[in-house]
Amino acid sequence: MRKIYLVILLTTALVQLGTAQHPNIIKNKNNLLLWANKPAADWMTEAYPIGNGRIGAMVFGGVKQEHIQFNEQSLWTGDEKETGAYQAFGDLFIDFDKTSDSTAYRRQLDISKAVQQITYKSGTVNYSREYFCSFPDKVLVLRYSAGKKGAYNAVLRLKDAHGAKITGNGATLNINSTLDNGLAYAAAVRVIPNGGNLALVKDANGNAQIAINKADGFTVLLTAATDYSNQQAKKWRDEVMPSAKNEKIMTAAVAKPYSQLLTRHIKDYTNLFSRVKLSLGNAQASSAKTTYQRIVDYKKNNDTSLEELLFQYGRYLFISSSRRGGLPANLQGLWNNSNNPPWRSDYHSNINIQMNYWLAGPTNLAECEWPYIDYINSMRSVKKQRTLEEYPGVRGWTVRTENGVFGGQGYLWNTPGSAWYMQAVWDHYAFTKDVAYLRNTAYPVVKEIVEFWDDHLKRRDDGTLVAPMGWSPEHGPTEDGVTHDQEIIYDLFTNYIEAATILNIDKPYRDRVADMRAHLLKPKIGKWGQLQEWETDRDDPKDNHRHISHLYALHPGRQISPTTTPELAEAARVTLQARGDESTGWSMAWKMNFWARLHDGNHAHKILSNFITLVGGAGVDYNKGGGIYSNLFCAHPPFQIDGNLGYAAGVAEMLLQSQTGELELLPALPDAWSAGKVEGLVARGGFVISELQWQNKRITKLVITSKNGGLCKLRLPNTLIDAAGKSSGTAYTFKTKKGGIYTFKAAK
């Protein structure tokens, strides 16, 4: 038997990993930093998030004690009947043996590289830390360096959020346990010192810890896993135990030097993140101010660089919480420190999971949409069973409002929920034009949902089709023909018709669906000029409810537009004005998108400005409106990630729209952004806006890359000249070739 107190001899591989040169603090000239001059005191409002789409962590950055709370996205309670809840996984603590106060403290998150860094001085010694969460190597990496040899004496300990005993073996700490629903989970932490030595010790309760003695520096690797499988046929369990998964991952990671782990991480992350660049209103970076102070000062100095940062932060959070092979981003992405989180940190089907994915196509992150698509497909079999129990005799399936990862669901039936899912399934094709995906993945599931409504719709004597007993979430009475339901079904039918036409299949059924769409109850304009929320004209002009579900046809749908249905668009405007500008965080994000679709950039920017409002800590009444915390998390309140991701989608909609079949350039440009530049946004059809520059709200340069070829239809704020000297006018159509690049400049 090994003794409990064990000095660890370093292998050649560990020495190589531990002695890699530590880079200096990142010099970021692109204003893509969040930073603070003190450690975080609160998980929700101050700690900075990192993640690799499967493992997420919140970093506190304490000097005497580092605290890193971590998650693994498949750690869920529940089963096929019960929704369950997303669970906290555990906490990593590192207690440092030092008494000197620190100076020159800086804690920063560089979202251009997805790297966190912490620097400070204690006594005469400079200390630095560097953290990242690697998707290619599947590990959280923590690197500690100092300006003096033998500077580190510390104790590293783990805590399981469900109380499991921590075991140790050499330089590794382990969690191995099982939830009450039988889901097995495990975490592993490896410590790799540079100089000095390690000792495996135990606390008073018998939990293993690792003591670090007189090290020049050290590296910590953490990984976590469960035995979750997204296949009902396997009873939602993988045959490989999580401890075996962790061992394989850790063995591979330890074999790589630190510099290689960092390089692989940055290369993988920047391949996604760097596709889009944004500069608004001749913004000047406010790097001298902490992020907290920038939020406080925002409305005084019109800090458009903070607006840019928040846009890119949404993309950072999306990449960090939604990578292929994993589960989709939930209500909190993948960051959660509670076993009883708000709304279970689940997949809400009445807007929240949908809003999480609005930014995917427009901000050039289509690959990150796959977890949502895979999740939808994984749920089909169990959802069919539950749907038949509730609605005997129907084909297809639908969902309740709350949904987990094993098919379980709760709260009220949300009959148009699965149809809203299909909007993202279709849009993935619309932005990529991947016909194989459309045929093999999208079309079968879209058709299933169409069949549900074919069986479930109620036909009136005059031929009108209405969705029976709908509810405009989470507002008003239950009745037939609720506008929200009708608009989503219209969108579903439209997408199905286009899919069947493109694939040239199922023509008889396509024609039947077209006939059903023609007979759907359409949106109506009410007595005070509003778009009616219900068939009955009962809307209250003083109602400022956070849900504005009956404007789905304006956004994210495409049934209402100022260019195609101006009367209905005006009615939507009247509704939005009555509902007001202030609301909860995610609601304001949706309102940004609404006003953008109405081509009112100044009003969209007004909502954006309301969104950038500093919200305090706990105890905030969510009915009184949200904003953001000092770590830029969206405050519903409390924290919900849909506001962050919806904000990013809203900024994209202000600069580029394509839902009507045209590429509308700068359709909702506010006065505050009279000059600017954007690169990398994507329009439906696979047209990439490789470069778009503007001055005085007029385009000065436009470069479009056509990924798939085909006709490109432009709607422009001013006339441009193409490379051949031909004038575009403000409406211009031209043929493109696959891979073709097309350049325009402003007409004199």
Secondary structure, 3 states (H helix, E strand, C coil): CCCCCCECCCCHHHHHHHCCCCCCCCCCCCCCEEEECCCCCCCCCCCEEEECCCEEEEECCCCCEEEEEEEECCCECCCCCCCCCECCCEEEEEEECCCCCEEEEEEEEECCCCEEEEEEEECCEEEEEEEEEECCCCEEEEEEEECCCCCEEEEEEEEECCCCCCEEECCEEEEEEECCCCCEEEEEEEEEEECCEEEEEECCCCCEEEEEEEECEEEEEEEEEECECCCHHHCCECCCCHHHHHHHHHHHHHCCCHHHHHHHHHHHHHHHHCCCEEEECCCCCCCCCCHHHHHHHHHHHCCHHHHHHHHHHHHHHHHHHCCCCCCCCECCECCCCCCCCHHHHCCCCCCHHHHHCCCCCCCCCHHHHHHHHHHHHHHHHHHHHHHHHHCCCCCCCCEEEEECCCCCEEEEEECCHHHHHHHHHHHHHHHHCCHHHHHHHHHHHHHHHHHHHHHHCEECCCCCEECCCEEECCEEEEECCCHHHHHHHHHHHHHHHHHHHHHCCCHHHHHHHHHHHHHECCCCECCCCCECCCCCCCCCCCCCCCCCHHHCCCCCCCCCCCCCCHHHHHHHHHHHHHHCCCCCHHHHHHHHHHHHHCCCHHHHHHHHHHHCCECCCCCCCHHHCCEECCCCCEECCCECHHHHHHHHHHHHHHHEECCCCCEEECCCCCHHHCCEEEECEEECCCEEEEEEEEECCEEEEEEEEECCCEEEEEECCCCEEECCCCECCCEEEEEECCCCEEEEEECC
